[in-house]
């Protein structure tokens, strides 16, 4: 193919030329900025001056703990929360309050609030052609309110209970009077609302109290009548008399039973002592007898006398015998008296038993009476509860009625708001501000004109220059050689192939006229040796595009020197507009280093070692639209343990890209089987077609890859400077 290969479509912006246009046109920029600034100054000087003033309200509870009804604070909290304050903002700007303020200040007589009274000629023309609504169509009151709202701003200070009332006007005194008047009308409106609520409460409570009084009287009458009919007399502790008697009788029965048991036990004890002839001195009942106590004292005295006389007299002495006789009489008297005590205890136990029987009979009678009283008491308590509820409600209504009446009579209706900052007459207008307007006009016009000048320079093309490396290279048209390249002597081959330079650099300095190559569209051979034919970079790229290949596996038997072939083919396909990714599987990263300027980045080994994701290992080629996945920085041994993931990675890449180019280095058929899939082309890149290359191609064919393509970069024009991408400009 003859013609011209052109890259002049890639251009860069000449920033120096672009910004030099500002210096060339500085007079125009300054003149326009000065004119706009002068117009802004005239506008600011002739514009109507507006003054602004503000009044501040604080929403708070004005009730104290001494005047608050029942000490209730729930209503106060509802007025002080965020929703309550926002509601008060809407109330301040309500139509009713604004109408009262407009009427109080006679705003309808001011031309500022009546657009129909000061319509300009332009406004009248706009009304005639239908581009503006006629203010006269609205009632005068609506026109005043509309103008009023345009100049009014009511808002709540964030995170507070402060309401700000702002108003702007051409008259500074009116600007201060309006917010103050709105605050006063709002306070009166709130006070009137409380008065109305208080009046409605008293009007409602009065008939309710009268009705409740009658119902309480009827309920209490029913309680008294039922108590009289059912004979449910109330005793102490507010209990029914029969129930109280039953309780007292039960207590008495318990006491009598206890006394009987005690008397029987004492009598039994005395009886046992007398029967067995034991001492009765230890019996409390015997000792408690006064006669026995005196007899015991006499007995002790006689024993003492006998003891004294026994020291001087013999036992048969008459005196001693007389005293012993008296002592025997005393013992008989004491025993006789003990028997009397026993008889008394027996009588006491018998009396207690009779008393117990009588109490049991009375108790049974009272039980029947108490059961009847309990049944009637249930109904009585129901009547009493009804009467008590009616009485409590009546007392509550009476308390509220007295409070409402006292507030109404004393005119004590505090508003839950106060004005803590009233508006003052402003001395300076807030609009127009001459200096800020003029300064903004100058800076804005200057900036706008600078942008317009830069755009004109860009669109004219004067600020554009060819991109680096742009040139027009003639492509030589070489005829078919008469004999095979295999028969060419060594001196006929390009000398750059035998030089000590790097392979890519050697190709860059090689003269196309000395290479037996074809650059036409038929992918004609550029080298042939021993029956193997190699094609050029453009032909390989065209073959991959036309065949719709999804994967291109490059094997380089000569090592890193021939890895540039995969890079050139990938860039060639990417220049067509396809999405291409080059996967570098060489041990030294020979394919990816030139594309990334030699930097070390995460790559396929990091992806296999699970140290990175796809977005971390895919990078853009610095000199084309091709993407590249470098070899990576992870441990190769660790990465190869996850080599089974390569087919999954390849499938993901072929899904995302139109073509995936893989540079494998010197690999054989077994080593590339994990990379092969649907739409795979296997290519062998070489610089010198020798036996090593031929053996590698034969090995791949023997391994099942019959359509092996030999590709050489010889004859491809390499740029001396990096090629810009299509988005460089």
Secondary structure, DSSP 4 states (H G I P E B T S, - for coil): --SEEE-TT-EEE-HHHHHHHHHHTHHHHHHHHHHHHHHHHHHHHHSPPBEEEEEEEE------TTTSGGG--HHHHHHHSHHHHHHHHHHHT-HHHHHHHHHHHTGGGSGGG-GGGG--HHHHHHHHTTSS--GGGS-HHHHHHHHHHHHEEEEE-TTSSEEEEEEEESSHHHHHHHHHHHHHHHHHHHHHHHHHHHHHHHHHHHHHHHHHHHHHHHHHHHHHHHHHHTT--B-GGG-BHHHHHHHHHHHHHHHHHHHHHHHHHHHHHHHHHHHHT---TT-HHHHT-HHHHHHHHHHHHHHHHHHHHTTTS-TTSHHHHHHHHHHHHHHHHHHHHHHHHHHHHHHHHHHHHHHHHHHHHHHHHHHHHHHHHHHHHHHHHHHHHHHHHHHHHHHHHHHHHHHHHHHHHHT----S-EEEE-----SS-SB--HHHHHHHHHHHHHHHHHHHHHHHHHHHTTTEEEPTT--EEEPP--PPPSS-GGGS-GGGS-GGGGSSS-HHHHHHT--GGGS----STT---SEEETTEEEE-HHHHHHHHHHHT-SEEEEE-TTGGGGTHHHHHHHHHHHHHT--EEEEE--TT-HHHHTTTTT-----HHHHHTTSS-HHHH-EE-TTSS-EEE---SS-HHHHHTTGGGHHHHHHHHHHH-SEEEEE--S--TTTTGGG--TTEEEEEEESS--HHHHHHHHHHHHTT--S-EEEE-TT----SSPPPPTT--
